[in-house]
Amino acid sequence: MSKYKVRVYEVGALGFFTQADGYMDYNFTSDDSLEQFARRLSREGFAVEDGRKWICPAAIITVEIVG
């Protein structure tokens, strides 16, 4: 089992006007290899906040092993 950190680009409420970039990190555990895990996320994206928010694949910046 590997632990992964996925960094996602997020625009805040005023980000369009201020041009301020924001990033959010999400932590996952998976039996998949780094390549398999990243490939699946880049194809499908993922849900957060109890399924109330969907992260689109284009918003994903990096996927890395953290443990």
MMTF fields as JSON, N, C-alpha, C and O atoms, coordinates in Angstrom:
{
  "mmtfVersion": "1.0.0",
  "mmtfProducer": "UNKNOWN",
  "numBonds": 267,
  "numAtoms": 268,
  "numGroups": 67,
  "numChains": 1,
  "numModels": 1,
  "chainsPerModel": [1],
  "groupsPerChain": [67],
  "chainIdList": ["A"],
  "bondAtomList": [4, 2, 8, 6, 12, 10, 16, 14, 20, 18, 24, 22, 28, 26, 32, 30, 36, 34, 40, 38, 44, 42, 48, 46, 52, 50, 56, 54, 60, 58, 64, 62, 68, 66, 72, 70, 76, 74, 80, 78, 84, 82, 88, 86, 92, 90, 96, 94, 100, 98, 104, 102, 108, 106, 112, 110, 116, 114, 120, 118, 124, 122, 128, 126, 132, 130, 136, 134, 140, 138, 144, 142, 148, 146, 152, 150, 156, 154, 160, 158, 164, 162, 168, 166, 172, 170, 176, 174, 180, 178, 184, 182, 188, 186, 192, 190, 196, 194, 200, 198, 204, 202, 208, 206, 212, 210, 216, 214, 220, 218, 224, 222, 228, 226, 232, 230, 236, 234, 240, 238, 244, 242, 248, 246, 252, 250, 256, 254, 260, 258, 264, 262],
  "bondOrderList": [1, 1, 1, 1, 1, 1, 1, 1, 1, 1, 1, 1, 1, 1, 1, 1, 1, 1, 1, 1, 1, 1, 1, 1, 1, 1, 1, 1, 1, 1, 1, 1, 1, 1, 1, 1, 1, 1, 1, 1, 1, 1, 1, 1, 1, 1, 1, 1, 1, 1, 1, 1, 1, 1, 1, 1, 1, 1, 1, 1, 1, 1, 1, 1, 1, 1],
  "groupList": [{"groupName": "MET", "atomNameList": ["N", "CA", "C", "O"], "elementList": ["N", "C", "C", "O"], "formalChargeList": [0, 0, 0, 0], "bondAtomList": [1, 0, 2, 1, 3, 2], "bondOrderList": [1, 1, 2], "singleLetterCode": "M", "chemCompType": "L-PEPTIDE LINKING"}, {"groupName": "SER", "atomNameList": ["N", "CA", "C", "O"], "elementList": ["N", "C", "C", "O"], "formalChargeList": [0, 0, 0, 0], "bondAtomList": [1, 0, 2, 1, 3, 2], "bondOrderList": [1, 1, 2], "singleLetterCode": "S", "chemCompType": "L-PEPTIDE LINKING"}, {"groupName": "LYS", "atomNameList": ["N", "CA", "C", "O"], "elementList": ["N", "C", "C", "O"], "formalChargeList": [0, 0, 0, 0], "bondAtomList": [1, 0, 2, 1, 3, 2], "bondOrderList": [1, 1, 2], "singleLetterCode": "K", "chemCompType": "L-PEPTIDE LINKING"}, {"groupName": "TYR", "atomNameList": ["N", "CA", "C", "O"], "elementList": ["N", "C", "C", "O"], "formalChargeList": [0, 0, 0, 0], "bondAtomList": [1, 0, 2, 1, 3, 2], "bondOrderList": [1, 1, 2], "singleLetterCode": "Y", "chemCompType": "L-PEPTIDE LINKING"}, {"groupName": "VAL", "atomNameList": ["N", "CA", "C", "O"], "elementList": ["N", "C", "C", "O"], "formalChargeList": [0, 0, 0, 0], "bondAtomList": [1, 0, 2, 1, 3, 2], "bondOrderList": [1, 1, 2], "singleLetterCode": "V", "chemCompType": "L-PEPTIDE LINKING"}, {"groupName": "ARG", "atomNameList": ["N", "CA", "C", "O"], "elementList": ["N", "C", "C", "O"], "formalChargeList": [0, 0, 0, 0], "bondAtomList": [1, 0, 2, 1, 3, 2], "bondOrderList": [1, 1, 2], "singleLetterCode": "R", "chemCompType": "L-PEPTIDE LINKING"}, {"groupName": "GLU", "atomNameList": ["N", "CA", "C", "O"], "elementList": ["N", "C", "C", "O"], "formalChargeList": [0, 0, 0, 0], "bondAtomList": [1, 0, 2, 1, 3, 2], "bondOrderList": [1, 1, 2], "singleLetterCode": "E", "chemCompType": "L-PEPTIDE LINKING"}, {"groupName": "GLY", "atomNameList": ["N", "CA", "C", "O"], "elementList": ["N", "C", "C", "O"], "formalChargeList": [0, 0, 0, 0], "bondAtomList": [1, 0, 2, 1, 3, 2], "bondOrderList": [1, 1, 2], "singleLetterCode": "G", "chemCompType": "PEPTIDE LINKING"}, {"groupName": "ALA", "atomNameList": ["N", "CA", "C", "O"], "elementList": ["N", "C", "C", "O"], "formalChargeList": [0, 0, 0, 0], "bondAtomList": [1, 0, 2, 1, 3, 2], "bondOrderList": [1, 1, 2], "singleLetterCode": "A", "chemCompType": "L-PEPTIDE LINKING"}, {"groupName": "LEU", "atomNameList": ["N", "CA", "C", "O"], "elementList": ["N", "C", "C", "O"], "formalChargeList": [0, 0, 0, 0], "bondAtomList": [1, 0, 2, 1, 3, 2], "bondOrderList": [1, 1, 2], "singleLetterCode": "L", "chemCompType": "L-PEPTIDE LINKING"}, {"groupName": "PHE", "atomNameList": ["N", "CA", "C", "O"], "elementList": ["N", "C", "C", "O"], "formalChargeList": [0, 0, 0, 0], "bondAtomList": [1, 0, 2, 1, 3, 2], "bondOrderList": [1, 1, 2], "singleLetterCode": "F", "chemCompType": "L-PEPTIDE LINKING"}, {"groupName": "THR", "atomNameList": ["N", "CA", "C", "O"], "elementList": ["N", "C", "C", "O"], "formalChargeList": [0, 0, 0, 0], "bondAtomList": [1, 0, 2, 1, 3, 2], "bondOrderList": [1, 1, 2], "singleLetterCode": "T", "chemCompType": "L-PEPTIDE LINKING"}, {"groupName": "GLN", "atomNameList": ["N", "CA", "C", "O"], "elementList": ["N", "C", "C", "O"], "formalChargeList": [0, 0, 0, 0], "bondAtomList": [1, 0, 2, 1, 3, 2], "bondOrderList": [1, 1, 2], "singleLetterCode": "Q", "chemCompType": "L-PEPTIDE LINKING"}, {"groupName": "ASP", "atomNameList": ["N", "CA", "C", "O"], "elementList": ["N", "C", "C", "O"], "formalChargeList": [0, 0, 0, 0], "bondAtomList": [1, 0, 2, 1, 3, 2], "bondOrderList": [1, 1, 2], "singleLetterCode": "D", "chemCompType": "L-PEPTIDE LINKING"}, {"groupName": "ASN", "atomNameList": ["N", "CA", "C", "O"], "elementList": ["N", "C", "C", "O"], "formalChargeList": [0, 0, 0, 0], "bondAtomList": [1, 0, 2, 1, 3, 2], "bondOrderList": [1, 1, 2], "singleLetterCode": "N", "chemCompType": "L-PEPTIDE LINKING"}, {"groupName": "TRP", "atomNameList": ["N", "CA", "C", "O"], "elementList": ["N", "C", "C", "O"], "formalChargeList": [0, 0, 0, 0], "bondAtomList": [1, 0, 2, 1, 3, 2], "bondOrderList": [1, 1, 2], "singleLetterCode": "W", "chemCompType": "L-PEPTIDE LINKING"}, {"groupName": "ILE", "atomNameList": ["N", "CA", "C", "O"], "elementList": ["N", "C", "C", "O"], "formalChargeList": [0, 0, 0, 0], "bondAtomList": [1, 0, 2, 1, 3, 2], "bondOrderList": [1, 1, 2], "singleLetterCode": "I", "chemCompType": "L-PEPTIDE LINKING"}, {"groupName": "CYS", "atomNameList": ["N", "CA", "C", "O"], "elementList": ["N", "C", "C", "O"], "formalChargeList": [0, 0, 0, 0], "bondAtomList": [1, 0, 2, 1, 3, 2], "bondOrderList": [1, 1, 2], "singleLetterCode": "C", "chemCompType": "L-PEPTIDE LINKING"}, {"groupName": "PRO", "atomNameList": ["N", "CA", "C", "O"], "elementList": ["N", "C", "C", "O"], "formalChargeList": [0, 0, 0, 0], "bondAtomList": [1, 0, 2, 1, 3, 2], "bondOrderList": [1, 1, 2], "singleLetterCode": "P", "chemCompType": "L-PEPTIDE LINKING"}],
  "groupTypeList": [0, 1, 2, 3, 2, 4, 5, 4, 3, 6, 4, 7, 8, 9, 7, 10, 10, 11, 12, 8, 13, 7, 3, 0, 13, 3, 14, 10, 11, 1, 13, 13, 1, 9, 6, 12, 10, 8, 5, 5, 9, 1, 5, 6, 7, 10, 8, 4, 6, 13, 7, 5, 2, 15, 16, 17, 18, 8, 8, 16, 16, 11, 4, 6, 16, 4, 7],
  "groupIdList": [1, 2, 3, 4, 5, 6, 7, 8, 9, 10, 11, 12, 13, 14, 15, 16, 17, 18, 19, 20, 21, 22, 23, 24, 25, 26, 27, 28, 29, 30, 31, 32, 33, 34, 35, 36, 37, 38, 39, 40, 41, 42, 43, 44, 45, 46, 47, 48, 49, 50, 51, 52, 53, 54, 55, 56, 57, 58, 59, 60, 61, 62, 63, 64, 65, 66, 67],
  "secStructList": [7, 3, 3, 3, 3, 3, 3, 3, 3, 3, 7, 7, 6, 6, 2, 2, 2, 2, 7, 7, 7, 3, 3, 3, 3, 3, 3, 3, 3, 3, 1, 1, 7, 2, 2, 2, 2, 2, 2, 2, 2, 2, 2, 2, 7, 3, 3, 3, 6, 6, 6, 6, 3, 3, 3, 7, 4, 4, 4, 3, 3, 3, 3, 3, 3, 7, 7],
  "xCoordList": [0.852, 0.0, 0.903, 1.791, 0.665, 1.438, 0.561, -0.655, 1.194, 0.504, 0.897, 2.07, -0.106, 0.114, -0.403, -1.391, 0.278, -0.192, -0.501, 0.346, -1.718, -2.157, -2.357, -3.188, -1.603, -1.728, -2.632, -2.459, -3.604, -4.641, -4.667, -4.544, -4.826, -4.98, -6.405, -7.352, -6.564, -7.896, -7.938, -7.044, -8.984, -9.203, -10.156, -11.225, -9.769, -10.634, -11.769, -11.874, -12.598, -13.764, -13.366, -14.065, -12.259, -11.812, -10.613, -10.02, -10.254, -9.074, -9.089, -8.042, -10.258, -10.363, -9.939, -9.318, -10.275, -9.959, -8.552, -7.866, -8.132, -6.832, -5.684, -4.521, -5.994, -4.981, -4.177, -3.064, -4.723, -4.031, -4.273, -5.411, -3.186, -3.288, -3.365, -2.739, -4.116, -4.206, -4.046, -4.391, -3.523, -3.299, -3.828, -3.782, -4.329, -4.821, -4.209, -4.123, -3.785, -3.218, -4.231, -4.886, -4.352, -5.218, -4.375, -3.489, -4.634, -3.869, -4.713, -5.891, -4.074, -4.729, -3.824, -2.609, -4.41, -3.652, -4.195, -5.393, -3.295, -3.704, -2.702, -1.52, -3.185, -2.315, -1.713, -0.799, -2.218, -1.717, -0.304, 0.089, 0.46, 1.763, 1.529, 0.408, 2.565, 2.451, 1.888, 1.004, 2.398, 1.946, 0.471, -0.275, 0.053, -1.354, -2.261, -3.313, -1.857, -2.655, -2.799, -3.903, -1.686, -1.719, -2.519, -3.261, -2.38, -3.118, -4.626, -5.391, -5.045, -6.467, -7.002, -8.073, -6.25, -6.704, -6.742, -7.652, -5.77, -5.736, -6.847, -7.211, -7.387, -8.476, -9.842, -10.774, -9.952, -11.264, -11.462, -12.597, -10.38, -10.54, -10.947, -10.836, -11.421, -11.842, -12.757, -12.759, -13.536, -14.483, -13.826, -13.0, -14.197, -13.741, -14.917, -16.012, -14.665, -15.686, -16.969, -18.056, -16.819, -17.964, -18.774, -19.997, -18.083, -18.758, -19.474, -20.186, -19.31, -19.986, -19.176, -19.659, -17.931, -17.071, -16.299, -15.853, -16.14, -15.42, -14.185, -14.272, -13.038, -11.792, -11.617, -11.496, -11.604, -11.437, -9.978, -9.087, -9.72, -8.343, -7.416, -6.243, -7.912, -7.065, -6.574, -5.612, -7.213, -6.809, -5.666, -5.046, -5.378, -4.34, -2.965, -2.67, -2.128, -0.802, 0.257, 1.037, 0.298, 1.294, 0.669, -0.311, 1.276, 0.955, 2.299, 3.167, 2.485, 3.76, 3.567, 2.574, 4.535, 4.53, 5.068, 6.116, 4.345, 4.789, 5.069, 5.519, 4.823, 5.111, 4.798, 4.995],
  "yCoordList": [-1.169, 0.0, 1.238, 1.37, 2.127, 3.364, 4.558, 4.53, 5.601, 6.857, 7.866, 8.011, 8.55, 9.514, 10.89, 11.009, 11.918, 13.302, 13.819, 13.779, 14.3, 14.838, 16.343, 16.774, 17.133, 18.598, 19.048, 18.646, 19.896, 20.322, 21.845, 22.519, 22.371, 23.813, 24.193, 23.56, 25.216, 25.701, 27.219, 27.916, 27.707, 29.148, 29.549, 28.958, 30.56, 31.049, 31.892, 32.082, 32.384, 33.171, 34.402, 34.772, 35.033, 36.23, 35.944, 36.874, 34.701, 34.327, 34.812, 35.16, 34.844, 35.322, 36.788, 37.187, 37.581, 39.009, 39.301, 40.187, 38.557, 38.846, 38.092, 38.389, 37.111, 36.271, 35.477, 35.04, 35.284, 34.546, 33.051, 32.595, 32.31, 30.856, 30.252, 30.744, 29.208, 28.487, 27.002, 26.505, 26.308, 24.879, 24.17, 24.706, 22.966, 22.156, 20.773, 20.246, 20.19, 18.848, 17.87, 18.154, 16.713, 15.637, 14.393, 14.11, 13.657, 12.452, 11.208, 11.157, 10.196, 8.935, 7.778, 7.943, 6.618, 5.377, 4.458, 4.449, 3.682, 2.801, 1.675, 1.827, 0.547, -0.574, -0.397, -1.13, 0.566, 0.807, 1.366, 2.024, 1.105, 1.748, 3.231, 3.633, 4.031, 5.463, 5.698, 6.535, 4.963, 5.128, 4.776, 5.498, 3.667, 3.263, 4.26, 4.619, 4.709, 5.653, 6.981, 7.512, 7.511, 8.787, 8.658, 9.572, 7.547, 7.329, 7.327, 7.935, 6.639, 6.589, 7.985, 8.373, 8.74, 10.095, 11.005, 11.823, 10.872, 11.737, 11.394, 12.217, 10.19, 9.765, 10.097, 10.459, 9.97, 10.058, 11.244, 11.682, 11.783, 12.777, 12.081, 10.859, 12.837, 12.225, 13.151, 14.366, 12.554, 13.296, 13.648, 12.892, 14.8, 15.223, 15.828, 15.987, 16.159, 16.783, 15.959, 16.469, 14.667, 13.76, 13.693, 13.554, 13.792, 13.668, 14.92, 14.877, 16.02, 17.264, 18.088, 19.093, 17.652, 18.398, 17.398, 16.366, 17.702, 16.823, 17.554, 18.68, 16.893, 17.451, 16.926, 15.718, 17.813, 17.429, 17.091, 17.672, 16.161, 15.76, 16.926, 16.911, 17.919, 19.034, 19.883, 20.635, 19.781, 20.56, 19.907, 20.552, 18.632, 17.911, 18.365, 18.335, 18.786, 19.289, 18.216, 17.952, 17.591, 16.552, 15.418, 15.597, 14.248, 13.083, 12.544, 12.27, 12.386, 11.891, 10.924, 10.981, 10.034, 9.09, 9.796, 10.441, 9.67, 10.292, 9.283, 9.661, 8.041, 7.041, 5.647, 4.71],
  "zCoordList": [0.0, 0.0, 0.0, 0.842, -0.942, -1.043, -0.694, -0.886, -0.181, 0.11, -0.97, -1.314, -1.489, -2.563, -2.158, -1.434, -2.633, -2.483, -3.883, -4.776, -4.056, -5.336, -5.164, -4.364, -5.91, -5.853, -6.995, -8.146, -6.645, -7.579, -7.636, -6.613, -8.834, -9.038, -8.684, -9.151, -7.87, -7.507, -7.609, -7.13, -8.235, -8.341, -7.233, -7.08, -6.457, -5.394, -5.956, -7.167, -5.082, -5.49, -6.303, -7.246, -5.947, -6.666, -7.565, -8.112, -7.721, -8.491, -9.921, -10.467, -10.54, -11.912, -12.022, -13.007, -11.013, -11.04, -10.52, -11.03, -9.512, -8.889, -9.533, -9.261, -10.392, -11.031, -10.002, -10.297, -8.802, -7.745, -7.927, -8.035, -7.957, -8.069, -6.687, -5.748, -6.566, -5.309, -5.57, -6.642, -4.588, -4.72, -3.484, -2.377, -3.685, -2.587, -2.742, -3.851, -1.633, -1.647, -1.073, -0.07, -1.722, -1.275, -1.08, -1.887, -0.033, 0.275, 0.043, 0.397, -0.569, -0.886, -0.508, -0.39, -0.321, -0.24, -1.325, -1.605, -1.935, -3.019, -3.186, -2.877, -3.677, -4.026, -5.42, -5.798, -6.181, -7.54, -7.509, -6.545, -8.568, -8.73, -9.018, -9.33, -8.916, -9.19, -10.592, -10.778, -11.567, -12.951, -13.111, -13.772, -12.504, -12.599, -11.908, -12.436, -10.726, -9.955, -10.706, -10.826, -11.207, -11.939, -13.229, -13.588, -13.922, -15.165, -14.907, -15.656, -13.845, -13.52, -13.177, -13.643, -12.36, -12.012, -13.234, -13.366, -14.123, -15.31, -16.289, -17.13, -16.187, -17.054, -16.449, -17.166, -15.108, -14.467, -13.535, -13.34, -12.947, -11.895, -10.612, -10.515, -9.618, -8.358, -7.582, -7.784, -6.689, -5.851, -4.52, -4.008, -3.965, -2.635, -1.878, -2.417, -0.621, 0.23, 0.245, -0.027, 0.571, 0.666, -0.625, -0.596, -1.749, -3.037, -3.503, -4.506, -2.814, -3.198, -4.199, -4.721, -4.462, -5.379, -6.23, -5.729, -7.524, -8.427, -8.947, -9.436, -8.833, -9.36, -10.78, -10.986, -11.745, -13.145, -13.414, -12.795, -14.327, -14.616, -14.98, -14.607, -15.69, -16.108, -14.939, -15.093, -13.777, -12.604, -11.831, -10.985, -12.111, -11.374, -11.855, -13.05, -10.904, -11.246, -11.056, -11.971, -9.876, -9.614, -8.812, -8.088, -8.97, -8.157, -7.701, -8.53, -6.387, -5.886, -4.736, -4.011, -4.584, -3.469, -2.235, -2.285, -1.128, 0.121, 1.212, 2.293, 0.968, 1.996, 1.578, 2.352]
}
